[in-house]
Amino acid sequence: MLDDAERAAVVDVIAGVCARTGAILVVGAGTNDTRTTIARHEALADVPGARASLAVVPYYVRPSEAAVVRHFQAVAKRSPVPLIVYNIPYRTGRGLGAEALLELAATENVAGVKQAVGGIDADTLAVLAESAGRFAMLGGDDAFLYPLVLMGAAGAIAASSHLCTRRFVEMIECGRRGAVADGRGHAEALLPLVRALFAEPSPAVIKAALHLEGRIPTPDVRMPMSPASPEAVARVRAALADASSDEFRGTARS
């Protein structure tokens, strides 16, 4: 919902923060049109510090999986940075199965996938098993991040982790180092927060929570989105308090 000038301003601000903190800058540059997606990727050559793109599966037009693969291969060939494919069929109307994802895993300049298919299905597990070491799977369904990491995912791109960020990081790191019980404690504590944040269409509740914390000046969203309801705000307030209460007491319960 950002216009071109707003998008450029956001990227400029975040690029500056990443430069100061040493964080990796990934810029969303995908659309449902190959020509525009290529142009947005080529423009990343002028974004200081851009290290990768997040490129969504083309939405609404519902191309075949083979056509989606060709789309990403065309973009990857022209992009100055590696692509992270964003596979989120419940928003785009088209998902990518294991065969398509493994073909992309073998494509030069495609670094990984943000996998948000509503769970951990057989295709997800097949990609994890067959692409280990050459293609990063990143969790995109916030309720399933911990089990996905335990199965070999590299990490996550998670909207919920705008809140209780250090606890989300610790949960992922527990999974990566095999501290299963500690990570499970974090996952169980964070699940009510995740469910509260997605109780209404995102990002309305997330913005409400960030506003509660004083981190953004307004919880407003642009039309056609609606602001979070009072009930959703109350629920997320309680969930945030519970998830934060023992966030820094060391490891979670064993």
C-alpha positions in Angstrom: 0.0 0.0 0.0 3.0 2.3 -0.3 3.5 4.5 -3.3 6.9 4.6 -5.1 8.2 7.6 -3.0 7.1 6.0 0.2 8.7 2.7 -0.7 11.9 4.4 -1.5 11.9 6.3 1.8 11.3 3.1 3.8 14.1 1.3 2.1 16.4 4.2 2.6 15.7 4.4 6.3 16.1 0.6 6.8 19.3 0.5 4.7 20.8 3.1 7.0 19.8 1.1 10.1 21.3 -2.1 8.6 24.5 -0.3 7.8 24.8 1.0 11.3 24.0 -2.3 13.0 25.6 -4.8 10.5 22.3 -6.4 9.8 21.5 -8.1 6.4 19.1 -6.0 4.3 16.5 -8.0 2.3 14.2 -5.9 0.1 10.8 -7.0 -1.1 10.8 -6.6 -4.8 8.3 -9.1 -6.2 5.0 -8.4 -8.1 2.7 -10.5 -10.2 4.2 -9.2 -13.4 7.6 -10.4 -14.6 8.6 -7.2 -16.4 8.0 -5.1 -13.3 9.6 -7.6 -11.0 12.8 -7.6 -13.1 12.8 -3.8 -13.1 12.4 -3.6 -9.3 15.2 -6.1 -8.9 17.6 -4.3 -11.2 16.9 -1.1 -9.2 18.3 -2.9 -6.1 21.8 -2.3 -7.6 21.3 1.3 -6.4 20.2 0.4 -2.8 23.3 0.6 -0.5 23.8 -2.7 1.3 21.0 -4.7 -0.3 22.0 -8.3 0.1 19.0 -10.2 -1.2 15.4 -9.8 -2.4 12.2 -11.3 -1.2 10.2 -12.1 -4.3 6.6 -13.3 -3.9 5.1 -16.0 -6.2 3.0 -14.0 -8.8 -0.4 -13.5 -7.3 -4.0 -13.3 -8.6 -3.1 -14.3 -12.2 -2.4 -18.0 -11.1 0.3 -19.1 -13.6 1.2 -22.8 -13.7 4.0 -23.9 -11.4 6.3 -24.4 -14.4 5.5 -20.8 -15.4 6.3 -19.5 -11.9 9.7 -21.3 -12.1 10.4 -19.6 -15.4 9.4 -16.3 -13.9 11.9 -16.6 -11.0 14.6 -17.9 -13.3 14.2 -14.9 -15.5 14.3 -12.5 -12.5 17.3 -14.3 -11.0 19.2 -13.9 -14.3 18.8 -10.2 -14.2 18.9 -9.5 -10.4 22.1 -8.0 -8.8 21.3 -9.8 -5.6 20.1 -13.4 -4.7 16.4 -14.1 -4.6 14.5 -15.5 -1.7 11.3 -16.9 -3.1 8.2 -16.2 -1.1 5.8 -19.2 -1.3 2.5 -18.2 0.4 -0.4 -19.8 -1.5 -3.2 -18.6 0.8 -2.4 -15.0 -0.2 -1.3 -15.5 -3.8 -3.6 -18.3 -5.1 -0.7 -20.3 -6.4 1.7 -22.4 -4.4 5.0 -24.2 -5.3 5.4 -27.9 -4.6 8.6 -29.8 -3.9 9.5 -30.3 -7.6 9.2 -26.6 -8.4 11.1 -25.6 -5.3 13.9 -28.1 -6.0 14.2 -26.8 -9.5 14.6 -23.3 -8.1 17.1 -24.6 -5.5 19.3 -25.6 -8.5 18.9 -22.2 -10.1 21.8 -19.8 -9.9 21.1 -16.7 -7.8 18.2 -18.2 -6.0 19.2 -18.5 -2.3 16.2 -19.9 -0.6 12.5 -19.7 0.1 10.3 -18.2 2.7 7.9 -21.1 3.2 4.4 -20.1 4.3 2.0 -22.9 3.2 -0.1 -23.1 6.4 1.8 -25.9 8.1 4.7 -28.4 7.6 3.6 -30.6 4.7 5.3 -33.4 2.8 6.6 -31.0 0.1 8.3 -28.8 2.7 10.0 -31.9 4.3 11.1 -33.1 0.8 12.7 -29.8 0.0 14.5 -29.7 3.4 15.8 -33.2 2.9 16.9 -32.8 -0.7 18.3 -29.3 -0.8 20.3 -29.2 2.5 23.4 -27.0 2.3 22.5 -25.3 -1.0 19.1 -23.7 -0.5 17.9 -22.0 2.7 14.4 -22.6 3.9 13.1 -19.8 6.1 9.9 -20.2 8.1 7.0 -17.9 7.2 4.2 -19.4 9.2 4.8 -18.0 12.7 3.1 -20.8 14.6 5.3 -23.4 13.0 8.7 -21.8 13.1 10.2 -24.0 15.8 9.3 -27.4 14.4 10.4 -26.2 11.0 13.9 -25.3 12.3 14.1 -28.6 14.1 13.6 -30.3 10.7 16.4 -28.3 9.2 15.2 -24.8 8.2 17.8 -22.1 8.4 15.7 -19.6 10.3 12.6 -17.4 9.7 11.2 -14.2 8.4 8.4 -13.7 11.0 6.1 -10.8 11.4 5.4 -11.8 15.0 9.0 -11.3 15.9 8.5 -7.5 15.9 7.4 -8.3 19.4 9.5 -10.3 22.0 12.2 -10.3 19.4 14.9 -11.7 21.6 12.7 -14.6 22.7 12.0 -15.5 19.0 15.7 -15.4 18.3 16.5 -17.6 21.3 13.8 -20.1 20.2 15.3 -20.3 16.7 18.8 -20.7 18.1 17.7 -23.4 20.4 16.4 -25.3 17.4 19.5 -24.8 15.5 21.8 -26.1 18.3 19.5 -28.9 19.3 18.4 -27.6 22.7 15.0 -29.1 22.1 13.4 -28.7 25.5 14.5 -25.1 26.0 13.3 -24.2 22.5 9.9 -25.9 23.1 9.4 -23.8 26.2 9.9 -20.6 24.2 7.6 -21.9 21.4 4.8 -22.7 23.9 5.1 -19.3 25.5 5.1 -17.5 22.2 2.2 -19.4 20.6 -0.6 -17.4 22.3 1.1 -14.2 21.2 1.3 -15.4 17.6 -2.3 -16.5 17.6 -3.4 -13.1 19.1 -1.4 -11.2 16.5 -3.1 -13.0 13.6 -6.6 -13.2 15.1 -7.6 -10.5 12.6 -6.2 -9.7 9.2 -2.5 -8.7 9.4 -0.9 -6.3 10.1 -3.7 -4.5 12.0 -3.1 -6.3 15.3 0.7 -6.2 15.0 0.5 -2.4 14.5 -1.8 -2.2 17.5 0.7 -4.1 19.6 3.6 -2.0 18.5 1.6 1.1 19.3 0.8 -0.3 22.8 4.6 -0.5 23.3 5.1 3.1 22.1 7.2 2.0 19.2 5.0 3.5 16.4 3.0 6.7 16.6 -0.4 5.2 15.4 -2.0 1.8 15.1 -3.8 3.0 11.9 -3.9 0.9 8.7 -4.8 2.1 5.3 -8.0 1.1 3.5 -9.2 -1.5 2.6 -7.7 -2.8 5.9 -9.6 -2.2 9.1 -8.0 -1.3 12.5 -7.7 -4.0 15.1 -10.9 -4.4 17.2 -10.9 -3.5 20.9 -11.2 -7.2 21.6 -8.2 -8.0 19.6 -6.2 -5.3 21.2 -7.1 -6.6 24.7 -6.2 -10.1 23.7 -2.8 -9.1 22.3 -2.1 -6.9 25.4 -2.6 -9.9 27.7 -0.6 -12.3 25.4 2.3 -9.9 25.1 2.4 -9.5 28.9 2.5 -13.3 29.4 5.2 -13.9 26.7 7.3 -11.0 28.0 7.0 -11.9 31.7 9.9 -14.4 31.8 11.6 -13.5 28.5 15.0 -12.7 30.0 15.1 -15.2 32.9 17.5 -17.4 31.1 16.4 -20.5 29.3 12.8 -21.5 29.2 11.5 -24.4 31.2 13.0 -27.9 30.5 
